[in-house]
Amino acid sequence: NDEFAYALDGEIYEGTGVGQCLGIQKSRALVTVPKVGGQAAGTVVAQNFIDMLARVPVRFRKGLAWYINQELETQLPG
């Protein structure tokens, strides 16, 4: 059912861990990197991905998954 899938996706991303999944955004595993100097707000540049990858220990890279907002897809080829 689409409603169930939508609710579960929301928990996986933002769940509090209290009576629901602990979401990625609330997890201690969340790693953030600062934007590149001079980078415009609401944009993504190749250096962002390089900086994020540099934070991932090599032993975890085989199972690495990237989750993005669909609105960023048009910026990815650049």
Buried (B, 14 or more C-beta within 10 A) or exposed (E): EEEEEEEEEEBBEBBEEEEBBBBEEBEEEEEEBEBBEEEEEEEBBEEBEEBBEEEEEEEEEEEEEEEEEEEEEEBEEE
